[in-house]
Amino acid sequence: MSAVRLPARLALEDGWTALGMAVGAAGTATGECVFNTCLSGYEEVLTDPSYTGQLVVMTYPLIGNYGITIEDGESDGPQVAGFVMRECVQEPSSWRAVETLPVHLERNGVVAIEGIDTRALTRHLRERGALRGIISTELLEVEPAVARAASIATMEGQDLTGAVSCPTATVEGDGELLVAAFDLGLKQNIVRRLNDGGCRVVRLPVNATPEAVLELEPDGLFVSNGPGDPAAVGRAIATLESLASRAPWPMAARRTSSSLVTTAGIILFRNCRLGGSTSRLTTTGLQWWKRAMERSAWLPGRPSSR
């Protein structure tokens, strides 16, 4: 990491702004500013594909204390557009760490900032909602920085899944149950958990056709979360609409993809309404979904194995 610490400015479209110190790469990062309140797991946040195009604010005030361990990542590298912290630890304490967080950010070209009151910023974002913003070592004056933030395109209408989805279908694990997983930004830990639960996962690209999924004859379909506007992922919505009316196995969705499935599925399953509400998929929910795959006689056209 460079020995010279640069000042940096965080500015939001509504005029909220703060001056801090740069961590990682120099330059200007733009995106939608959101917050994450987890106490640990900052590496998983950094590498989560669903944060593509976003400036992530870490509410917890101390980030980087156990460094970076590559195998803990959710993808091949950082996916966030920028990173905001109260304090970034320069010297981590963990036998598993292979490098510090500042070095990792700089090596991967991530513009980040520390010295920000992230709890106050979280309250602001909670009240105002996600806002367009910038982190910059170049635009340090308030008015130009705020103007730049206000000029950024909104997330509405943006399909970012193509940038994070796998290019071709791949198989992971060797369990008895076969899960077809639509990769709209699939986190690696989801695959690991399904593998641990006895599932063989076929990771499918976002442009996979209904016929490609049906040929697999899976025991269940999983739709991952992902970045951007769910309503803009037209090809996936059309595929899910087709599958939900033809496929006799259970479907699970997570976070953003719940909205996508709801968009596709209002009049699905032989014209029966699926409804418009979503809920967090807990461990209990995963167990229920596995049982649904094992005992799927309640779905039309699927013979029971019991």
VEXSE-61184 format. One record per residue (C-alpha): z negated, y, x negated; residue in one letter. Coordinates in steps of 0.05 Angstrom, whole numbers, plus 32768, in hexadecimal, padded with zeros to 4 digits. Layout:
BEGIN
{Z=Z | Y=Y | X=X | res=A}
...
//
This chain:
BEGIN
{Z=8000 | Y=8000 | X=8000 | res=M}
{Z=800F | Y=8046 | X=7FE8 | res=S}
{Z=7FD4 | Y=8069 | X=7FC8 | res=A}
{Z=7FE7 | Y=80AB | X=7FEA | res=V}
{Z=7FCB | Y=80B2 | X=8030 | res=R}
{Z=7FF7 | Y=80DB | X=805E | res=L}
{Z=7FE0 | Y=8102 | X=809B | res=P}
{Z=7FFD | Y=80EA | X=80DD | res=A}
{Z=8000 | Y=8104 | X=8124 | res=R}
{Z=7FFB | Y=80DE | X=8165 | res=L}
{Z=801A | Y=8104 | X=81A0 | res=A}
{Z=8025 | Y=80F0 | X=81E9 | res=L}
{Z=8056 | Y=810C | X=821B | res=E}
{Z=801F | Y=812E | X=8244 | res=D}
{Z=8007 | Y=8157 | X=8209 | res=G}
{Z=7FCE | Y=812B | X=81F1 | res=W}
{Z=7FCF | Y=812C | X=81A6 | res=T}
{Z=7FA3 | Y=811D | X=8169 | res=A}
{Z=7FAA | Y=8121 | X=811E | res=L}
{Z=7F96 | Y=80E5 | X=80F3 | res=G}
{Z=7FAA | Y=80C1 | X=80B4 | res=M}
{Z=7FE6 | Y=8093 | X=80AC | res=A}
{Z=7FDB | Y=8049 | X=80A1 | res=V}
{Z=8017 | Y=801E | X=808E | res=G}
{Z=805D | Y=8039 | X=808D | res=A}
{Z=8070 | Y=8083 | X=808C | res=A}
{Z=80A0 | Y=809F | X=80C0 | res=G}
{Z=80A1 | Y=80A8 | X=810B | res=T}
{Z=8094 | Y=8071 | X=813F | res=A}
{Z=80A5 | Y=807B | X=8188 | res=T}
{Z=8094 | Y=8053 | X=81C5 | res=G}
{Z=8069 | Y=804A | X=8203 | res=E}
{Z=801F | Y=8054 | X=81F3 | res=C}
{Z=7FF1 | Y=801E | X=820E | res=V}
{Z=7FAC | Y=8004 | X=81FD | res=F}
{Z=7F8B | Y=7FC2 | X=81ED | res=N}
{Z=7F40 | Y=7FB8 | X=81F2 | res=T}
{Z=7F37 | Y=7F76 | X=81CD | res=C}
{Z=7EFF | Y=7F73 | X=8199 | res=L}
{Z=7F26 | Y=7F46 | X=816A | res=S}
{Z=7F6C | Y=7F29 | X=8167 | res=G}
{Z=7F8F | Y=7F67 | X=814D | res=Y}
{Z=7FC1 | Y=7F3B | X=8127 | res=E}
{Z=7FD3 | Y=7F18 | X=8168 | res=E}
{Z=7FDD | Y=7F5C | X=8189 | res=V}
{Z=8009 | Y=7F75 | X=8150 | res=L}
{Z=8036 | Y=7F38 | X=8155 | res=T}
{Z=8039 | Y=7F31 | X=81A1 | res=D}
{Z=8082 | Y=7F39 | X=81B5 | res=P}
{Z=806D | Y=7F58 | X=81F8 | res=S}
{Z=8057 | Y=7F97 | X=81D2 | res=Y}
{Z=809E | Y=7FA4 | X=81B9 | res=T}
{Z=80AE | Y=7FEE | X=81C2 | res=G}
{Z=8065 | Y=8002 | X=81CB | res=Q}
{Z=8031 | Y=8029 | X=81A4 | res=L}
{Z=7FF2 | Y=7FFF | X=81AA | res=V}
{Z=7FAE | Y=8021 | X=81AA | res=V}
{Z=7F75 | Y=7FF4 | X=8194 | res=M}
{Z=7F38 | Y=800B | X=81BC | res=T}
{Z=7F07 | Y=7FE6 | X=818F | res=Y}
{Z=7EF5 | Y=8016 | X=8156 | res=P}
{Z=7EFA | Y=7FE8 | X=8119 | res=L}
{Z=7F3C | Y=7FC4 | X=810C | res=I}
{Z=7F51 | Y=7F9B | X=80D0 | res=G}
{Z=7F0D | Y=7F80 | X=80BB | res=N}
{Z=7F25 | Y=7F39 | X=80B0 | res=Y}
{Z=7F6A | Y=7F4A | X=8095 | res=G}
{Z=7FAA | Y=7F26 | X=80A5 | res=I}
{Z=7FB4 | Y=7EDA | X=80AA | res=T}
{Z=7FFE | Y=7ECC | X=80B6 | res=I}
{Z=7FF3 | Y=7E8B | X=80DE | res=E}
{Z=7FCC | Y=7EB2 | X=8112 | res=D}
{Z=8009 | Y=7EDA | X=8127 | res=G}
{Z=802B | Y=7ED2 | X=816B | res=E}
{Z=8070 | Y=7EDB | X=814D | res=S}
{Z=8094 | Y=7EE3 | X=810A | res=D}
{Z=8077 | Y=7F29 | X=80FE | res=G}
{Z=805F | Y=7F6A | X=811D | res=P}
{Z=8081 | Y=7F7D | X=815E | res=Q}
{Z=805D | Y=7FBE | X=8171 | res=V}
{Z=8081 | Y=8000 | X=8169 | res=A}
{Z=8042 | Y=8020 | X=814E | res=G}
{Z=7FF7 | Y=8014 | X=8147 | res=F}
{Z=7FBC | Y=8042 | X=8155 | res=V}
{Z=7F75 | Y=8037 | X=813B | res=M}
{Z=7F32 | Y=805A | X=8134 | res=R}
{Z=7F26 | Y=803C | X=80F0 | res=E}
{Z=7F51 | Y=800C | X=80C7 | res=C}
{Z=7F2B | Y=7FE1 | X=8095 | res=V}
{Z=7F48 | Y=7FE6 | X=804F | res=Q}
{Z=7F22 | Y=7FAB | X=8031 | res=E}
{Z=7F1B | Y=7F70 | X=8061 | res=P}
{Z=7EE8 | Y=7F39 | X=805D | res=S}
{Z=7F05 | Y=7EF4 | X=806D | res=S}
{Z=7F16 | Y=7EB8 | X=8042 | res=W}
{Z=7F54 | Y=7EAD | X=806D | res=R}
{Z=7F72 | Y=7EF2 | X=8062 | res=A}
{Z=7FB2 | Y=7EF4 | X=8039 | res=V}
{Z=7FBA | Y=7F40 | X=803B | res=E}
{Z=7F9A | Y=7F7F | X=8058 | res=T}
{Z=7FB0 | Y=7F9D | X=8099 | res=L}
{Z=7FC9 | Y=7FDE | X=8079 | res=P}
{Z=7FF4 | Y=7FB6 | X=8048 | res=V}
{Z=800E | Y=7F8B | X=8080 | res=H}
{Z=8021 | Y=7FC7 | X=80AA | res=L}
{Z=8044 | Y=7FEA | X=8070 | res=E}
{Z=8069 | Y=7FAB | X=805B | res=R}
{Z=8084 | Y=7FA2 | X=80A1 | res=N}
{Z=8097 | Y=7FEA | X=80AC | res=G}
{Z=8063 | Y=7FF7 | X=80E3 | res=V}
{Z=804E | Y=8040 | X=80EB | res=V}
{Z=8004 | Y=8043 | X=80FB | res=A}
{Z=7FCC | Y=8076 | X=80FF | res=I}
{Z=7F81 | Y=8076 | X=80F8 | res=E}
{Z=7F4C | Y=80AA | X=8105 | res=G}
{Z=7F5B | Y=80AD | X=814F | res=I}
{Z=7F25 | Y=80AB | X=8185 | res=D}
{Z=7F43 | Y=806D | X=81A4 | res=T}
{Z=7F0E | Y=8066 | X=81DA | res=R}
{Z=7F1C | Y=80AD | X=81F3 | res=A}
{Z=7F67 | Y=809E | X=81EF | res=L}
{Z=7F5D | Y=805D | X=8216 | res=T}
{Z=7F3A | Y=8083 | X=824E | res=R}
{Z=7F73 | Y=80B5 | X=824F | res=H}
{Z=7FA7 | Y=807E | X=8254 | res=L}
{Z=7F7E | Y=8059 | X=8288 | res=R}
{Z=7F7F | Y=8097 | X=82B4 | res=E}
{Z=7FC7 | Y=80AD | X=82A6 | res=R}
{Z=7FE8 | Y=806A | X=829B | res=G}
{Z=8017 | Y=8058 | X=8262 | res=A}
{Z=8035 | Y=8096 | X=8242 | res=L}
{Z=806F | Y=80A0 | X=8212 | res=R}
{Z=8057 | Y=80B4 | X=81CD | res=G}
{Z=8063 | Y=80B8 | X=8182 | res=I}
{Z=803E | Y=80AA | X=8141 | res=I}
{Z=805C | Y=80D4 | X=8109 | res=S}
{Z=8050 | Y=80E8 | X=80C1 | res=T}
{Z=808B | Y=8118 | X=80C9 | res=E}
{Z=807D | Y=813F | X=8109 | res=L}
{Z=8037 | Y=815A | X=80FC | res=L}
{Z=803B | Y=8199 | X=8126 | res=E}
{Z=8024 | Y=8190 | X=816E | res=V}
{Z=805F | Y=81AD | X=8195 | res=E}
{Z=8098 | Y=8188 | X=8172 | res=P}
{Z=8070 | Y=8147 | X=8175 | res=A}
{Z=8062 | Y=814D | X=81C0 | res=V}
{Z=80AA | Y=8161 | X=81CD | res=A}
{Z=80C2 | Y=8123 | X=81A7 | res=R}
{Z=8093 | Y=80F7 | X=81D0 | res=A}
{Z=80AD | Y=8114 | X=8211 | res=A}
{Z=80F5 | Y=8106 | X=81FD | res=S}
{Z=80EC | Y=80BB | X=81F5 | res=I}
{Z=810C | Y=808E | X=8228 | res=A}
{Z=80DC | Y=806E | X=825A | res=T}
{Z=80D2 | Y=8023 | X=825F | res=M}
{Z=80EF | Y=8024 | X=82A5 | res=E}
{Z=8131 | Y=7FFE | X=82A6 | res=G}
{Z=812B | Y=7FE4 | X=825F | res=Q}
{Z=8137 | Y=7F9A | X=8253 | res=D}
{Z=8119 | Y=7F8C | X=820E | res=L}
{Z=8114 | Y=7F40 | X=8215 | res=T}
{Z=8155 | Y=7F34 | X=81F0 | res=G}
{Z=8136 | Y=7F4F | X=81B0 | res=A}
{Z=80FC | Y=7F1F | X=81B1 | res=V}
{Z=8116 | Y=7EE0 | X=81D4 | res=S}
{Z=812A | Y=7EA3 | X=81AB | res=C}
{Z=8176 | Y=7E9E | X=819F | res=P}
{Z=817C | Y=7E55 | X=81B1 | res=T}
{Z=8151 | Y=7E1F | X=81D2 | res=A}
{Z=811D | Y=7DFE | X=81A5 | res=T}
{Z=80EB | Y=7DC5 | X=81B1 | res=V}
{Z=80A2 | Y=7DCA | X=819B | res=E}
{Z=806E | Y=7D93 | X=81A1 | res=G}
{Z=8073 | Y=7D4B | X=81B7 | res=D}
{Z=8048 | Y=7D46 | X=81F7 | res=G}
{Z=8059 | Y=7D1B | X=8233 | res=E}
{Z=8063 | Y=7D55 | X=8263 | res=L}
{Z=80A2 | Y=7D7F | X=8258 | res=L}
{Z=809B | Y=7DCA | X=8264 | res=V}
{Z=80D9 | Y=7DF7 | X=8264 | res=A}
{Z=80C0 | Y=7E3B | X=824B | res=A}
{Z=80E9 | Y=7E79 | X=8256 | res=F}
{Z=80E0 | Y=7EA2 | X=8217 | res=D}
{Z=80DF | Y=7EEB | X=822C | res=L}
{Z=80B0 | Y=7EF9 | X=81F2 | res=G}
{Z=8088 | Y=7EB8 | X=81F0 | res=L}
{Z=8049 | Y=7EBA | X=81C6 | res=K}
{Z=803F | Y=7E80 | X=8196 | res=Q}
{Z=7FF9 | Y=7E73 | X=81AE | res=N}
{Z=8013 | Y=7E63 | X=81F4 | res=I}
{Z=803F | Y=7E2D | X=81D5 | res=V}
{Z=8004 | Y=7E13 | X=81AD | res=R}
{Z=7FD8 | Y=7E10 | X=81EB | res=R}
{Z=800D | Y=7DEB | X=8213 | res=L}
{Z=8017 | Y=7DBB | X=81D8 | res=N}
{Z=7FCC | Y=7DAF | X=81D4 | res=D}
{Z=7FCC | Y=7DA0 | X=821F | res=G}
{Z=7FFE | Y=7D68 | X=8216 | res=G}
{Z=803E | Y=7D8E | X=8224 | res=C}
{Z=8080 | Y=7D8D | X=81FF | res=R}
{Z=809C | Y=7DD4 | X=8202 | res=V}
{Z=80E6 | Y=7DE5 | X=8204 | res=V}
{Z=80EB | Y=7E2F | X=81F3 | res=R}
{Z=8127 | Y=7E4C | X=8219 | res=L}
{Z=814B | Y=7E8E | X=820A | res=P}
{Z=814A | Y=7EC4 | X=823E | res=V}
{Z=8193 | Y=7EB7 | X=824F | res=N}
{Z=818A | Y=7E6D | X=825E | res=A}
{Z=81AF | Y=7E57 | X=829D | res=T}
{Z=8190 | Y=7E33 | X=82D8 | res=P}
{Z=81BC | Y=7DF6 | X=82C8 | res=E}
{Z=81A0 | Y=7DF3 | X=8280 | res=A}
{Z=8159 | Y=7DF1 | X=829C | res=V}
{Z=8168 | Y=7DBE | X=82D2 | res=L}
{Z=8189 | Y=7D90 | X=829E | res=E}
{Z=8146 | Y=7D8C | X=827A | res=L}
{Z=8124 | Y=7D70 | X=82B8 | res=E}
{Z=80E2 | Y=7D90 | X=82A3 | res=P}
{Z=809E | Y=7D83 | X=82C2 | res=D}
{Z=8091 | Y=7DCE | X=82C6 | res=G}
{Z=80AE | Y=7E13 | X=82B8 | res=L}
{Z=8088 | Y=7E49 | X=8292 | res=F}
{Z=80A1 | Y=7E91 | X=8291 | res=V}
{Z=8083 | Y=7EB9 | X=8257 | res=S}
{Z=8070 | Y=7F01 | X=8257 | res=N}
{Z=809B | Y=7F32 | X=8231 | res=G}
{Z=80AB | Y=7F7B | X=8222 | res=P}
{Z=80CE | Y=7FB1 | X=824A | res=G}
{Z=80D9 | Y=7FB7 | X=8295 | res=D}
{Z=80D6 | Y=7F74 | X=82BB | res=P}
{Z=8104 | Y=7F8E | X=82F0 | res=A}
{Z=813A | Y=7F99 | X=82BC | res=A}
{Z=813E | Y=7F50 | X=82A6 | res=V}
{Z=8174 | Y=7F41 | X=82D8 | res=G}
{Z=818F | Y=7F02 | X=82B8 | res=R}
{Z=814B | Y=7EE1 | X=82B7 | res=A}
{Z=813C | Y=7EF7 | X=82FE | res=I}
{Z=817D | Y=7ED8 | X=8316 | res=A}
{Z=816E | Y=7E97 | X=82F1 | res=T}
{Z=8127 | Y=7E92 | X=830C | res=L}
{Z=8140 | Y=7EA1 | X=8352 | res=E}
{Z=8171 | Y=7E67 | X=834C | res=S}
{Z=813D | Y=7E38 | X=832E | res=L}
{Z=8106 | Y=7E48 | X=8360 | res=A}
{Z=8134 | Y=7E34 | X=839A | res=S}
{Z=814E | Y=7DF4 | X=8378 | res=R}
{Z=8119 | Y=7DD9 | X=8349 | res=A}
{Z=80E1 | Y=7DAB | X=8362 | res=P}
{Z=80AC | Y=7DBB | X=832D | res=W}
{Z=8074 | Y=7DEF | X=8326 | res=P}
{Z=807F | Y=7E32 | X=8305 | res=M}
{Z=804D | Y=7E5C | X=82DE | res=A}
{Z=8055 | Y=7EA4 | X=82C6 | res=A}
{Z=802B | Y=7ED2 | X=829B | res=R}
{Z=8020 | Y=7F1D | X=829C | res=R}
{Z=8063 | Y=7F42 | X=829F | res=T}
{Z=8088 | Y=7F03 | X=82B4 | res=S}
{Z=805C | Y=7EFF | X=82F2 | res=S}
{Z=807F | Y=7F3E | X=830A | res=S}
{Z=80C2 | Y=7F20 | X=82F6 | res=L}
{Z=80B5 | Y=7EE0 | X=831D | res=V}
{Z=809C | Y=7F08 | X=8359 | res=T}
{Z=80DC | Y=7F32 | X=8357 | res=T}
{Z=8106 | Y=7EF3 | X=8355 | res=A}
{Z=80DB | Y=7ECA | X=8384 | res=G}
{Z=80CE | Y=7EF2 | X=83C3 | res=I}
{Z=80FD | Y=7EC6 | X=83ED | res=I}
{Z=80FC | Y=7E86 | X=83C4 | res=L}
{Z=80E5 | Y=7E3E | X=83CE | res=F}
{Z=8112 | Y=7E30 | X=8409 | res=R}
{Z=810A | Y=7E77 | X=8424 | res=N}
{Z=80BE | Y=7E74 | X=8423 | res=C}
{Z=809D | Y=7EB4 | X=8409 | res=R}
{Z=8077 | Y=7EAC | X=83C8 | res=L}
{Z=8052 | Y=7EEE | X=83D3 | res=G}
{Z=804A | Y=7F2B | X=83A8 | res=G}
{Z=8007 | Y=7F25 | X=8385 | res=S}
{Z=7FF9 | Y=7F0B | X=833F | res=T}
{Z=7FBA | Y=7EF6 | X=831B | res=S}
{Z=7FA4 | Y=7EE9 | X=82D3 | res=R}
{Z=7FB4 | Y=7EA2 | X=82BB | res=L}
{Z=7F72 | Y=7E88 | X=82A2 | res=T}
{Z=7F62 | Y=7E46 | X=8280 | res=T}
{Z=7F52 | Y=7E2B | X=82C5 | res=T}
{Z=7F97 | Y=7E43 | X=82DB | res=G}
{Z=7FB8 | Y=7E1D | X=82A2 | res=L}
{Z=7F92 | Y=7DDE | X=82B5 | res=Q}
{Z=7FA8 | Y=7DE6 | X=82FD | res=W}
{Z=7FF1 | Y=7DEE | X=82E7 | res=W}
{Z=7FED | Y=7DAF | X=82BD | res=K}
{Z=7FD1 | Y=7D88 | X=82F8 | res=R}
{Z=8009 | Y=7DA5 | X=8323 | res=A}
{Z=803C | Y=7D89 | X=82F3 | res=M}
{Z=801A | Y=7D45 | X=82F3 | res=E}
{Z=8013 | Y=7D43 | X=833F | res=R}
{Z=8051 | Y=7D67 | X=8357 | res=S}
{Z=805E | Y=7D3E | X=8396 | res=A}
{Z=8048 | Y=7D7B | X=83BE | res=W}
{Z=8088 | Y=7D9D | X=83AA | res=L}
{Z=80C7 | Y=7D89 | X=83D1 | res=P}
{Z=80F5 | Y=7D57 | X=83B0 | res=G}
{Z=80C6 | Y=7D44 | X=8376 | res=R}
{Z=80AF | Y=7CFB | X=8376 | res=P}
{Z=8066 | Y=7CF0 | X=8365 | res=S}
{Z=8055 | Y=7CC8 | X=8326 | res=S}
{Z=8012 | Y=7CB3 | X=8344 | res=R}
//
